[in-house]
Amino acid sequence: ANQQGMAILEKELAQLKLPDISGKSGKVRYELSRLRIPNFRLPYSKITPVSNVGLQVSISNAFAELDGDWRGEVFFLCRHQTPVILFVSLNPGANPTAKLVWEGRSQALASLGSPFPGHILLQWLYNLFHKAIESRLRKSLERKVCDNVAKSVHNDLQTYLQTLPVTAKIDGKTGIDYSLVASPRATAQSLDVDLKGEFYSLAHRSTVPFPPLPLAFPSDHDRMVYFGASSYFFNTAGIAYHEAGALVFEITEDMIPKDAVFRLDTSLFSAFIPQLEEIYPNMPMKFRLSAPTAPFLTIGPGGISFQPVVDAQAYVILPDSSLAPVFLLSLVRNVSAVINVRSGRIVGSLDVGRIRLSLKDSAVGTFQVQSLQSLMNYLTSRLVLPHLN
């Protein structure tokens, strides 16, 4: 930000136009006209946070080259007029606190070298009034530079920031809102920026039914950037994908490993649901998994935990490829994870509990689902899942 900002500011300052300067110093009349700045360099600058204030931009050892015409008269006897190039150095000098800051309060000490090296008469003439010129030129430069910096920040920078996008499309179903929820807070060592971090459905954006939780960051400042996300970030993703109808997954025969000793058909369930085999003998099946509610996870000192609830609708695939619904199960599973960072890599452990089943609906009569739990745990552990981008 500092490098790009200074490059832009150098171009802006090089376009400054200074007013003509004329006056009288003792018995010398002088005039500087058609002043312009063909070159303005800012070799040393830095941006630092100021606690409870914001960001401060400090510029030192700036260098400006001025072109223009000079005219001087002494005792109305000696007149001289010539083009002049002044090299002006802006730096703190004896005032170590001299700075240019975004608020427009600036101090800059300008020192002018003689524009006539080797010309004794012209140097003598110039020395008669250079202090008056230096003072007026310094004030003019200070005012112009400050006004230009303030304009660049308040008009150009703020206008640019207002045009920055605050939402992004994640995929064909969801987007994310990362707009500011509060003004940035500056401390002596950092700048804290609070972003919304809220997923939403592209088809229909609804109000999130729970508030965001506060975030606590580590007190150290060894890294350049720290990024944190609360459970609000992930839970709004769950709501958005649920509203978009994306939390649907199908288990089909082609997902069963080729070396498996079973096939996904009605004979697989003959020991548990004999009536299913009687009605649909040796017929292929498929399962459609969907979330009746958006998943909700919790982030605590012990890690991440959530308990997804899934409806598993079983279908028999008829000879004409139509589907006959046979039973609907509710699946509940406890999942917990512990995440850490080691040597710059994210590592962790995942603990997946066993599936708990309950029967919600059946077109083949009632049956005991407890005996199916072992089969469902084994079945889900052997699935060949499709690649997800």
C-alpha positions as YAML, in Angstrom:
chain: A
units: angstrom
residues:
- id: 1
  name: ALA
  ca: [0.00, 0.00, 0.00]
- id: 2
  name: ASN
  ca: [2.82, 2.37, 0.87]
- id: 3
  name: GLN
  ca: [4.79, 1.67, -2.32]
- id: 4
  name: GLN
  ca: [1.80, 1.97, -4.62]
- id: 5
  name: GLY
  ca: [0.45, 5.00, -2.80]
- id: 6
  name: MET
  ca: [3.76, 6.86, -2.99]
- id: 7
  name: ALA
  ca: [4.10, 6.09, -6.71]
- id: 8
  name: ILE
  ca: [0.66, 7.58, -7.35]
- id: 9
  name: LEU
  ca: [1.38, 10.56, -5.09]
- id: 10
  name: GLU
  ca: [4.65, 11.31, -6.90]
- id: 11
  name: LYS
  ca: [2.76, 11.58, -10.19]
- id: 12
  name: GLU
  ca: [0.11, 13.77, -8.58]
- id: 13
  name: LEU
  ca: [2.66, 16.12, -7.01]
- id: 14
  name: ALA
  ca: [4.62, 16.40, -10.24]
- id: 15
  name: GLN
  ca: [1.53, 18.03, -11.78]
- id: 16
  name: LEU
  ca: [1.30, 20.77, -9.16]
- id: 17
  name: LYS
  ca: [1.23, 24.35, -10.42]
- id: 18
  name: LEU
  ca: [2.64, 26.97, -8.06]
- id: 19
  name: PRO
  ca: [1.55, 30.62, -8.09]
- id: 20
  name: ASP
  ca: [3.94, 33.33, -9.26]
- id: 21
  name: ILE
  ca: [6.08, 34.81, -6.53]
- id: 22
  name: SER
  ca: [7.07, 38.47, -6.60]
- id: 23
  name: GLY
  ca: [8.08, 41.06, -4.05]
- id: 24
  name: LYS
  ca: [10.76, 43.32, -2.69]
- id: 25
  name: SER
  ca: [13.59, 42.52, -0.31]
- id: 26
  name: GLY
  ca: [15.55, 45.58, 0.68]
- id: 27
  name: LYS
  ca: [16.38, 47.35, -2.55]
- id: 28
  name: VAL
  ca: [15.85, 44.29, -4.70]
- id: 29
  name: ARG
  ca: [12.71, 43.54, -6.64]
- id: 30
  name: TYR
  ca: [12.26, 39.93, -7.69]
- id: 31
  name: GLU
  ca: [9.79, 37.80, -9.61]
- id: 32
  name: LEU
  ca: [9.45, 34.06, -10.16]
- id: 33
  name: SER
  ca: [6.88, 33.11, -12.77]
- id: 34
  name: ARG
  ca: [5.59, 30.09, -14.69]
- id: 35
  name: LEU
  ca: [6.69, 27.76, -11.90]
- id: 36
  name: ARG
  ca: [6.06, 24.06, -12.39]
- id: 37
  name: ILE
  ca: [7.35, 20.82, -10.90]
- id: 38
  name: PRO
  ca: [8.60, 18.40, -13.56]
- id: 39
  name: ASN
  ca: [9.94, 15.97, -10.97]
- id: 40
  name: PHE
  ca: [8.83, 15.14, -7.45]
- id: 41
  name: ARG
  ca: [10.37, 12.15, -5.69]
- id: 42
  name: LEU
  ca: [9.42, 10.61, -2.34]
- id: 43
  name: PRO
  ca: [12.24, 8.16, -1.57]
- id: 44
  name: TYR
  ca: [11.47, 7.62, 2.13]
- id: 45
  name: SER
  ca: [7.99, 7.03, 3.47]
- id: 46
  name: LYS
  ca: [6.19, 4.69, 5.83]
- id: 47
  name: ILE
  ca: [2.72, 3.91, 7.10]
- id: 48
  name: THR
  ca: [2.34, 3.28, 10.82]
- id: 49
  name: PRO
  ca: [-0.74, 2.68, 12.98]
- id: 50
  name: VAL
  ca: [-1.46, 5.26, 15.65]
- id: 51
  name: SER
  ca: [-3.43, 3.98, 18.61]
- id: 52
  name: ASN
  ca: [-7.05, 5.19, 18.67]
- id: 53
  name: VAL
  ca: [-6.40, 7.42, 15.65]
- id: 54
  name: GLY
  ca: [-5.76, 5.43, 12.49]
- id: 55
  name: LEU
  ca: [-2.95, 5.21, 9.97]
- id: 56
  name: GLN
  ca: [-0.24, 7.86, 9.73]
- id: 57
  name: VAL
  ca: [1.81, 8.38, 6.60]
- id: 58
  name: SER
  ca: [5.27, 9.87, 7.19]
- id: 59
  name: ILE
  ca: [7.31, 11.29, 4.30]
- id: 60
  name: SER
  ca: [10.90, 12.45, 4.64]
- id: 61
  name: ASN
  ca: [13.76, 13.50, 2.32]
- id: 62
  name: ALA
  ca: [11.34, 14.33, -0.47]
- id: 63
  name: PHE
  ca: [12.90, 16.00, -3.50]
- id: 64
  name: ALA
  ca: [11.26, 18.42, -5.94]
- id: 65
  name: GLU
  ca: [12.61, 20.06, -9.07]
- id: 66
  name: LEU
  ca: [11.08, 23.42, -10.02]
- id: 67
  name: ASP
  ca: [11.20, 25.06, -13.44]
- id: 68
  name: GLY
  ca: [10.31, 28.69, -14.07]
- id: 69
  name: ASP
  ca: [11.45, 32.18, -15.05]
- id: 70
  name: TRP
  ca: [13.37, 34.51, -12.72]
- id: 71
  name: ARG
  ca: [13.64, 38.29, -12.86]
- id: 72
  name: GLY
  ca: [15.44, 40.62, -10.49]
- id: 73
  name: GLU
  ca: [16.11, 44.35, -10.28]
- id: 74
  name: VAL
  ca: [18.62, 46.15, -8.01]
- id: 75
  name: PHE
  ca: [18.42, 49.93, -7.46]
- id: 76
  name: PHE
  ca: [16.53, 49.95, -10.76]
- id: 77
  name: LEU
  ca: [19.95, 49.91, -12.40]
- id: 78
  name: CYS
  ca: [20.72, 46.23, -12.90]
- id: 79
  name: ARG
  ca: [18.09, 44.00, -14.42]
- id: 80
  name: HIS
  ca: [18.33, 40.31, -15.19]
- id: 81
  name: GLN
  ca: [15.83, 37.80, -16.48]
- id: 82
  name: THR
  ca: [16.59, 34.13, -17.17]
- id: 83
  name: PRO
  ca: [15.02, 30.69, -16.92]
- id: 84
  name: VAL
  ca: [15.79, 29.05, -13.61]
- id: 85
  name: ILE
  ca: [15.72, 25.54, -12.20]
- id: 86
  name: LEU
  ca: [15.45, 25.22, -8.43]
- id: 87
  name: PHE
  ca: [16.13, 22.01, -6.58]
- id: 88
  name: VAL
  ca: [14.11, 21.89, -3.41]
- id: 89
  name: SER
  ca: [14.75, 19.32, -0.71]
- id: 90
  name: LEU
  ca: [11.92, 18.65, 1.72]
- id: 91
  name: ASN
  ca: [13.05, 16.91, 4.87]
- id: 92
  name: PRO
  ca: [12.61, 17.23, 8.64]
- id: 93
  name: GLY
  ca: [15.94, 18.99, 9.07]
- id: 94
  name: ALA
  ca: [16.25, 20.25, 12.63]
- id: 95
  name: ASN
  ca: [12.66, 19.38, 13.35]
- id: 96
  name: PRO
  ca: [12.52, 15.58, 13.83]
- id: 97
  name: THR
  ca: [8.74, 15.62, 14.18]
- id: 98
  name: ALA
  ca: [8.08, 17.22, 10.80]
- id: 99
  name: LYS
  ca: [5.72, 14.92, 8.92]
- id: 100
  name: LEU
  ca: [3.12, 14.87, 6.21]
- id: 101
  name: VAL
  ca: [0.00, 13.17, 7.51]
- id: 102
  name: TRP
  ca: [-3.24, 12.27, 5.78]
- id: 103
  name: GLU
  ca: [-5.29, 14.65, 7.86]
- id: 104
  name: GLY
  ca: [-3.58, 17.49, 6.05]
- id: 105
  name: ARG
  ca: [-1.63, 18.81, 9.02]
- id: 106
  name: SER
  ca: [1.89, 18.98, 7.66]
- id: 107
  name: GLN
  ca: [5.23, 20.54, 8.30]
- id: 108
  name: ALA
  ca: [7.94, 20.61, 5.68]
- id: 109
  name: LEU
  ca: [11.18, 22.53, 5.69]
- id: 110
  name: ALA
  ca: [12.30, 23.61, 2.23]
- id: 111
  name: SER
  ca: [15.89, 24.51, 1.51]
- id: 112
  name: LEU
  ca: [16.91, 26.05, -1.82]
- id: 113
  name: GLY
  ca: [20.31, 25.81, -3.38]
- id: 114
  name: SER
  ca: [21.62, 28.56, -5.63]
- id: 115
  name: PRO
  ca: [20.32, 28.21, -9.18]
- id: 116
  name: PHE
  ca: [23.39, 30.02, -10.54]
- id: 117
  name: PRO
  ca: [26.52, 28.04, -9.64]
- id: 118
  name: GLY
  ca: [29.66, 29.66, -11.07]
- id: 119
  name: HIS
  ca: [27.98, 33.03, -11.78]
- id: 120
  name: ILE
  ca: [29.34, 35.32, -9.08]
- id: 121
  name: LEU
  ca: [27.20, 38.38, -9.97]
- id: 122
  name: LEU
  ca: [23.99, 36.38, -10.24]
- id: 123
  name: GLN
  ca: [24.76, 34.52, -7.03]
- id: 124
  name: TRP
  ca: [25.34, 37.83, -5.26]
- id: 125
  name: LEU
  ca: [22.04, 39.14, -6.62]
- id: 126
  name: TYR
  ca: [20.21, 35.98, -5.69]
- id: 127
  name: ASN
  ca: [21.66, 35.96, -2.16]
- id: 128
  name: LEU
  ca: [20.14, 39.41, -1.53]
- id: 129
  name: PHE
  ca: [16.62, 38.00, -1.54]
- id: 130
  name: HIS
  ca: [16.88, 34.19, -1.40]
- id: 131
  name: LYS
  ca: [15.66, 34.09, 2.21]
- id: 132
  name: ALA
  ca: [12.46, 35.86, 1.27]
- id: 133
  name: ILE
  ca: [11.96, 33.52, -1.68]
- id: 134
  name: GLU
  ca: [12.76, 30.47, 0.42]
- id: 135
  name: SER
  ca: [10.19, 31.39, 3.06]
- id: 136
  name: ARG
  ca: [7.43, 32.11, 0.56]
- id: 137
  name: LEU
  ca: [8.23, 29.08, -1.56]
- id: 138
  name: ARG
  ca: [8.28, 26.84, 1.50]
- id: 139
  name: LYS
  ca: [4.83, 28.01, 2.57]
- id: 140
  name: SER
  ca: [3.49, 27.62, -0.95]
- id: 141
  name: LEU
  ca: [4.86, 24.11, -1.25]
- id: 142
  name: GLU
  ca: [3.57, 23.12, 2.17]
- id: 143
  name: ARG
  ca: [0.08, 24.35, 1.33]
- id: 144
  name: LYS
  ca: [0.03, 22.77, -2.12]
- id: 145
  name: VAL
  ca: [1.48, 19.43, -1.01]
- id: 146
  name: CYS
  ca: [-0.86, 19.22, 1.99]
- id: 147
  name: ASP
  ca: [-3.89, 20.12, -0.10]
- id: 148
  name: ASN
  ca: [-2.93, 17.55, -2.71]
- id: 149
  name: VAL
  ca: [-2.36, 14.78, -0.17]
- id: 150
  name: ALA
  ca: [-5.66, 15.56, 1.54]
- id: 151
  name: LYS
  ca: [-7.43, 15.57, -1.84]
- id: 152
  name: SER
  ca: [-5.85, 12.25, -2.80]
- id: 153
  name: VAL
  ca: [-7.02, 10.63, 0.44]
- id: 154
  name: HIS
  ca: [-10.45, 12.19, 0.89]
- id: 155
  name: ASN
  ca: [-11.48, 12.24, -2.75]
- id: 156
  name: ASP
  ca: [-9.50, 9.66, -4.69]
- id: 157
  name: LEU
  ca: [-8.77, 7.03, -2.03]
- id: 158
  name: GLN
  ca: [-12.11, 7.19, -0.26]
- id: 159
  name: THR
  ca: [-13.97, 7.20, -3.58]
- id: 160
  name: TYR
  ca: [-11.96, 4.18, -4.68]
- id: 161
  name: LEU
  ca: [-12.66, 2.36, -1.41]
- id: 162
  name: GLN
  ca: [-16.38, 3.02, -1.82]
- id: 163
  name: THR
  ca: [-16.31, 1.28, -5.20]
- id: 164
  name: LEU
  ca: [-14.59, -1.85, -3.91]
- id: 165
  name: PRO
  ca: [-16.85, -4.93, -4.04]
- id: 166
  name: VAL
  ca: [-17.98, -6.27, -0.68]
- id: 167
  name: THR
  ca: [-19.57, -9.48, -1.98]
- id: 168
  name: ALA
  ca: [-18.20, -12.33, -4.02]
- id: 169
  name: LYS
  ca: [-19.78, -15.25, -5.82]
- id: 170
  name: ILE
  ca: [-18.56, -18.56, -4.41]
- id: 171
  name: ASP
  ca: [-20.26, -20.88, -6.89]
- id: 172
  name: GLY
  ca: [-23.53, -21.13, -8.77]
- id: 173
  name: LYS
  ca: [-25.53, -21.32, -5.55]
- id: 174
  name: THR
  ca: [-23.93, -19.12, -2.90]
- id: 175
  name: GLY
  ca: [-22.03, -15.90, -2.38]
- id: 176
  name: ILE
  ca: [-20.24, -14.30, 0.56]
- id: 177
  name: ASP
  ca: [-20.64, -10.84, 2.06]
- id: 178
  name: TYR
  ca: [-17.40, -9.45, 3.54]
- id: 179
  name: SER
  ca: [-18.44, -5.84, 4.05]
- id: 180
  name: LEU
  ca: [-17.10, -3.83, 7.00]
- id: 181
  name: VAL
  ca: [-19.25, -4.05, 10.13]
- id: 182
  name: ALA
  ca: [-17.28, -1.40, 12.03]
- id: 183
  name: SER
  ca: [-14.59, 1.20, 11.44]
- id: 184
  name: PRO
  ca: [-11.04, -0.19, 11.45]
- id: 185
  name: ARG
  ca: [-9.39, 0.03, 14.86]
- id: 186
  name: ALA
  ca: [-5.76, 1.03, 15.16]
- id: 187
  name: THR
  ca: [-3.48, 0.00, 18.00]
- id: 188
  name: ALA
  ca: [0.19, 0.73, 18.48]
- id: 189
  name: GLN
  ca: [1.11, -2.46, 16.62]
- id: 190
  name: SER
  ca: [-1.74, -3.40, 14.32]
- id: 191
  name: LEU
  ca: [-4.85, -2.45, 12.42]
- id: 192
  name: ASP
  ca: [-7.94, -4.55, 13.19]
- id: 193
  name: VAL
  ca: [-10.60, -4.86, 10.51]
- id: 194
  name: ASP
  ca: [-13.97, -6.49, 11.23]
- id: 195
  name: LEU
  ca: [-15.65, -8.05, 8.20]
- id: 196
  name: LYS
  ca: [-19.11, -9.59, 8.09]
- id: 197
  name: GLY
  ca: [-18.08, -13.01, 6.72]
- id: 198
  name: GLU
  ca: [-21.62, -14.10, 5.87]
- id: 199
  name: PHE
  ca: [-22.63, -16.66, 3.24]
- id: 200
  name: TYR
  ca: [-25.95, -16.21, 1.45]
- id: 201
  name: SER
  ca: [-28.03, -17.97, -1.18]
- id: 202
  name: LEU
  ca: [-27.91, -16.36, -4.61]
- id: 203
  name: ALA
  ca: [-31.51, -17.34, -5.28]
- id: 204
  name: HIS
  ca: [-32.95, -15.91, -2.07]
- id: 205
  name: ARG
  ca: [-31.13, -14.02, 0.66]
- id: 206
  name: SER
  ca: [-32.73, -14.31, 4.07]
- id: 207
  name: THR
  ca: [-31.89, -12.91, 7.51]
- id: 208
  name: VAL
  ca: [-29.53, -15.06, 9.57]
- id: 209
  name: PRO
  ca: [-31.48, -16.26, 12.65]
- id: 210
  name: PHE
  ca: [-28.56, -15.89, 15.09]
- id: 211
  name: PRO
  ca: [-26.02, -13.12, 15.88]
- id: 212
  name: PRO
  ca: [-22.27, -13.39, 15.24]
- id: 213
  name: LEU
  ca: [-19.97, -14.24, 18.12]
- id: 214
  name: PRO
  ca: [-16.99, -12.05, 19.09]
- id: 215
  name: LEU
  ca: [-13.53, -13.14, 18.00]
- id: 216
  name: ALA
  ca: [-10.47, -13.26, 20.26]
- id: 217
  name: PHE
  ca: [-7.06, -12.98, 18.62]
- id: 218
  name: PRO
  ca: [-3.67, -13.91, 20.10]
- id: 219
  name: SER
  ca: [-1.79, -11.11, 21.80]
- id: 220
  name: ASP
  ca: [1.48, -11.69, 19.89]
- id: 221
  name: HIS
  ca: [2.34, -9.80, 16.69]
- id: 222
  name: ASP
  ca: [4.98, -12.06, 15.13]
- id: 223
  name: ARG
  ca: [3.04, -12.48, 11.90]
- id: 224
  name: MET
  ca: [2.18, -9.82, 9.35]
- id: 225
  name: VAL
  ca: [-1.48, -10.88, 9.01]
- id: 226
  name: TYR
  ca: [-3.81, -12.77, 11.34]
- id: 227
  name: PHE
  ca: [-7.13, -14.04, 9.98]
- id: 228
  name: GLY
  ca: [-9.86, -15.54, 12.11]
- id: 229
  name: ALA
  ca: [-13.33, -16.92, 11.43]
- id: 230
  name: SER
  ca: [-15.98, -17.72, 13.99]
- id: 231
  name: SER
  ca: [-18.67, -20.38, 13.85]
- id: 232
  name: TYR
  ca: [-20.95, -17.71, 12.36]
- id: 233
  name: PHE
  ca: [-18.89, -17.88, 9.16]
- id: 234
  name: PHE
  ca: [-19.36, -21.65, 8.77]
- id: 235
  name: ASN
  ca: [-22.95, -21.79, 10.01]
- id: 236
  name: THR
  ca: [-24.11, -19.15, 7.54]
- id: 237
  name: ALA
  ca: [-22.51, -21.32, 4.85]
- id: 238
  name: GLY
  ca: [-24.62, -24.23, 6.06]
- id: 239
  name: ILE
  ca: [-27.78, -22.10, 5.92]
- id: 240
  name: ALA
  ca: [-26.97, -20.77, 2.45]
- id: 241
  name: TYR
  ca: [-26.28, -24.19, 0.94]
- id: 242
  name: HIS
  ca: [-29.34, -25.65, 2.65]
- id: 243
  name: GLU
  ca: [-31.59, -22.90, 1.28]
- id: 244
  name: ALA
  ca: [-30.04, -23.37, -2.16]
- id: 245
  name: GLY
  ca: [-30.88, -27.09, -2.06]
- id: 246
  name: ALA
  ca: [-27.24, -28.08, -2.34]
- id: 247
  name: LEU
  ca: [-27.07, -30.38, 0.70]
- id: 248
  name: VAL
  ca: [-28.28, -33.40, -1.26]
- id: 249
  name: PHE
  ca: [-26.19, -36.49, -1.92]
- id: 250
  name: GLU
  ca: [-27.01, -39.77, -3.63]
- id: 251
  name: ILE
  ca: [-25.55, -43.23, -2.96]
- id: 252
  name: THR
  ca: [-25.68, -45.38, -6.07]
- id: 253
  name: GLU
  ca: [-24.34, -48.75, -7.20]
- id: 254
  name: ASP
  ca: [-21.39, -47.24, -9.06]
- id: 255
  name: MET
  ca: [-20.08, -45.84, -5.77]
- id: 256
  name: ILE
  ca: [-19.68, -49.33, -4.27]
- id: 257
  name: PRO
  ca: [-16.08, -50.62, -4.60]
- id: 258
  name: LYS
  ca: [-15.64, -53.33, -7.22]
- id: 259
  name: ASP
  ca: [-14.07, -55.68, -4.68]
- id: 260
  name: ALA
  ca: [-17.02, -55.39, -2.28]
- id: 261
  name: VAL
  ca: [-18.82, -58.64, -1.45]
- id: 262
  name: PHE
  ca: [-22.23, -57.02, -1.74]
- id: 263
  name: ARG
  ca: [-24.23, -55.06, -4.26]
- id: 264
  name: LEU
  ca: [-26.64, -52.23, -3.56]
- id: 265
  name: ASP
  ca: [-29.87, -54.09, -4.18]
- id: 266
  name: THR
  ca: [-32.84, -55.39, -2.20]
- id: 267
  name: SER
  ca: [-31.08, -58.66, -1.35]
- id: 268
  name: LEU
  ca: [-28.64, -56.66, 0.81]
- id: 269
  name: PHE
  ca: [-31.51, -55.86, 3.18]
- id: 270
  name: SER
  ca: [-33.25, -59.26, 3.09]
- id: 271
  name: ALA
  ca: [-31.99, -60.21, 6.57]
- id: 272
  name: PHE
  ca: [-33.24, -56.95, 8.07]
- id: 273
  name: ILE
  ca: [-36.32, -56.16, 5.97]
- id: 274
  name: PRO
  ca: [-37.51, -59.50, 4.52]
- id: 275
  name: GLN
  ca: [-40.70, -57.96, 3.15]
- id: 276
  name: LEU
  ca: [-38.61, -55.65, 0.95]
- id: 277
  name: GLU
  ca: [-37.02, -58.64, -0.79]
- id: 278
  name: GLU
  ca: [-40.42, -60.28, -1.19]
- id: 279
  name: ILE
  ca: [-41.98, -57.25, -2.88]
- id: 280
  name: TYR
  ca: [-38.95, -56.25, -4.97]
- id: 281
  name: PRO
  ca: [-36.78, -59.37, -5.44]
- id: 282
  name: ASN
  ca: [-33.13, -58.70, -6.43]
- id: 283
  name: MET
  ca: [-33.82, -55.19, -7.67]
- id: 284
  name: PRO
  ca: [-31.26, -52.38, -7.61]
- id: 285
  name: MET
  ca: [-31.56, -49.59, -5.07]
- id: 286
  name: LYS
  ca: [-30.30, -46.07, -4.43]
- id: 287
  name: PHE
  ca: [-30.30, -43.73, -1.43]
- id: 288
  name: ARG
  ca: [-30.93, -40.01, -1.50]
- id: 289
  name: LEU
  ca: [-29.38, -38.19, 1.47]
- id: 290
  name: SER
  ca: [-30.55, -34.70, 2.36]
- id: 291
  name: ALA
  ca: [-30.37, -32.36, 5.35]
- id: 292
  name: PRO
  ca: [-33.81, -31.51, 6.80]
- id: 293
  name: THR
  ca: [-32.22, -28.53, 8.58]
- id: 294
  name: ALA
  ca: [-29.03, -26.55, 8.08]
- id: 295
  name: PRO
  ca: [-26.03, -28.11, 9.88]
- id: 296
  name: PHE
  ca: [-24.82, -26.19, 12.91]
- id: 297
  name: LEU
  ca: [-21.30, -26.44, 14.31]
- id: 298
  name: THR
  ca: [-19.76, -25.13, 17.50]
- id: 299
  name: ILE
  ca: [-16.18, -23.93, 17.95]
- id: 300
  name: GLY
  ca: [-14.89, -24.20, 21.51]
- id: 301
  name: PRO
  ca: [-11.62, -24.64, 23.41]
- id: 302
  name: GLY
  ca: [-11.74, -28.36, 22.67]
- id: 303
  name: GLY
  ca: [-12.10, -27.93, 18.91]
- id: 304
  name: ILE
  ca: [-14.97, -28.14, 16.46]
- id: 305
  name: SER
  ca: [-18.05, -30.24, 17.02]
- id: 306
  name: PHE
  ca: [-21.31, -30.70, 15.18]
- id: 307
  name: GLN
  ca: [-24.09, -33.23, 14.96]
- id: 308
  name: PRO
  ca: [-25.45, -33.40, 11.41]
- id: 309
  name: VAL
  ca: [-28.94, -34.79, 10.90]
- id: 310
  name: VAL
  ca: [-29.54, -36.48, 7.57]
- id: 311
  name: ASP
  ca: [-32.66, -37.96, 6.00]
- id: 312
  name: ALA
  ca: [-31.92, -41.09, 3.97]
- id: 313
  name: GLN
  ca: [-34.66, -41.93, 1.48]
- id: 314
  name: ALA
  ca: [-34.33, -45.43, 0.04]
- id: 315
  name: TYR
  ca: [-35.59, -46.14, -3.47]
- id: 316
  name: VAL
  ca: [-36.00, -49.27, -5.53]
- id: 317
  name: ILE
  ca: [-35.09, -48.75, -9.19]
- id: 318
  name: LEU
  ca: [-37.86, -50.32, -11.26]
- id: 319
  name: PRO
  ca: [-37.31, -51.92, -14.68]
- id: 320
  name: ASP
  ca: [-38.55, -48.78, -16.42]
- id: 321
  name: SER
  ca: [-35.91, -46.75, -14.44]
- id: 322
  name: SER
  ca: [-38.58, -45.07, -12.32]
- id: 323
  name: LEU
  ca: [-38.07, -44.90, -8.55]
- id: 324
  name: ALA
  ca: [-40.27, -46.49, -5.91]
- id: 325
  name: PRO
  ca: [-39.75, -45.00, -2.40]
- id: 326
  name: VAL
  ca: [-39.60, -47.80, 0.16]
- id: 327
  name: PHE
  ca: [-38.48, -46.30, 3.48]
- id: 328
  name: LEU
  ca: [-37.16, -43.08, 5.01]
- id: 329
  name: LEU
  ca: [-34.54, -43.10, 7.77]
- id: 330
  name: SER
  ca: [-33.20, -40.32, 9.96]
- id: 331
  name: LEU
  ca: [-29.42, -40.51, 10.49]
- id: 332
  name: VAL
  ca: [-27.64, -38.69, 13.32]
- id: 333
  name: ARG
  ca: [-23.88, -38.73, 13.76]
- id: 334
  name: ASN
  ca: [-21.57, -36.93, 16.18]
- id: 335
  name: VAL
  ca: [-18.50, -35.40, 14.55]
- id: 336
  name: SER
  ca: [-15.69, -33.58, 16.35]
- id: 337
  name: ALA
  ca: [-12.34, -32.25, 15.18]
- id: 338
  name: VAL
  ca: [-9.25, -30.77, 16.78]
- id: 339
  name: ILE
  ca: [-7.24, -28.47, 14.50]
- id: 340
  name: ASN
  ca: [-3.74, -27.11, 15.04]
- id: 341
  name: VAL
  ca: [-0.89, -25.54, 13.07]
- id: 342
  name: ARG
  ca: [2.55, -27.12, 13.04]
- id: 343
  name: SER
  ca: [5.49, -25.94, 10.95]
- id: 344
  name: GLY
  ca: [3.22, -23.81, 8.82]
- id: 345
  name: ARG
  ca: [0.82, -26.67, 8.05]
- id: 346
  name: ILE
  ca: [-2.74, -27.15, 9.28]
- id: 347
  name: VAL
  ca: [-3.04, -30.49, 11.05]
- id: 348
  name: GLY
  ca: [-5.77, -32.07, 13.10]
- id: 349
  name: SER
  ca: [-7.70, -35.14, 14.05]
- id: 350
  name: LEU
  ca: [-11.29, -36.08, 13.20]
- id: 351
  name: ASP
  ca: [-13.49, -38.21, 15.44]
- id: 352
  name: VAL
  ca: [-16.59, -39.54, 13.70]
- id: 353
  name: GLY
  ca: [-19.15, -41.26, 15.89]
- id: 354
  name: ARG
  ca: [-21.39, -44.12, 14.88]
- id: 355
  name: ILE
  ca: [-24.61, -43.52, 13.00]
- id: 356
  name: ARG
  ca: [-27.84, -43.57, 14.99]
- id: 357
  name: LEU
  ca: [-30.94, -44.46, 13.00]
- id: 358
  name: SER
  ca: [-34.66, -43.95, 13.41]
- id: 359
  name: LEU
  ca: [-37.47, -44.88, 11.04]
- id: 360
  name: LYS
  ca: [-39.51, -41.90, 9.80]
- id: 361
  name: ASP
  ca: [-41.63, -43.55, 7.10]
- id: 362
  name: SER
  ca: [-41.99, -46.94, 5.40]
- id: 363
  name: ALA
  ca: [-43.88, -48.26, 2.37]
- id: 364
  name: VAL
  ca: [-42.93, -51.88, 3.13]
- id: 365
  name: GLY
  ca: [-44.17, -52.15, 6.69]
- id: 366
  name: THR
  ca: [-42.46, -51.57, 10.02]
- id: 367
  name: PHE
  ca: [-39.06, -53.06, 10.88]
- id: 368
  name: GLN
  ca: [-36.34, -52.70, 13.52]
- id: 369
  name: VAL
  ca: [-33.75, -50.15, 12.44]
- id: 370
  name: GLN
  ca: [-31.20, -51.01, 15.13]
- id: 371
  name: SER
  ca: [-30.05, -53.99, 13.10]
- id: 372
  name: LEU
  ca: [-29.44, -51.68, 10.14]
- id: 373
  name: GLN
  ca: [-27.00, -49.42, 12.01]
- id: 374
  name: SER
  ca: [-24.01, -51.74, 11.59]
- id: 375
  name: LEU
  ca: [-24.80, -52.14, 7.91]
- id: 376
  name: MET
  ca: [-25.10, -48.38, 7.36]
- id: 377
  name: ASN
  ca: [-21.83, -47.69, 9.19]
- id: 378
  name: TYR
  ca: [-20.08, -50.30, 7.06]
- id: 379
  name: LEU
  ca: [-21.72, -49.08, 3.88]
- id: 380
  name: THR
  ca: [-20.73, -45.44, 4.36]
- id: 381
  name: SER
  ca: [-17.15, -46.44, 5.25]
- id: 382
  name: ARG
  ca: [-16.73, -48.32, 1.95]
- id: 383
  name: LEU
  ca: [-18.18, -45.71, -0.41]
- id: 384
  name: VAL
  ca: [-16.08, -44.32, -3.23]
- id: 385
  name: LEU
  ca: [-17.02, -40.65, -3.05]
- id: 386
  name: PRO
  ca: [-16.92, -38.49, -6.19]
- id: 387
  name: HIS
  ca: [-14.25, -35.82, -6.46]
- id: 388
  name: LEU
  ca: [-15.43, -32.44, -5.16]
- id: 389
  name: ASN
  ca: [-13.86, -29.20, -6.40]
...
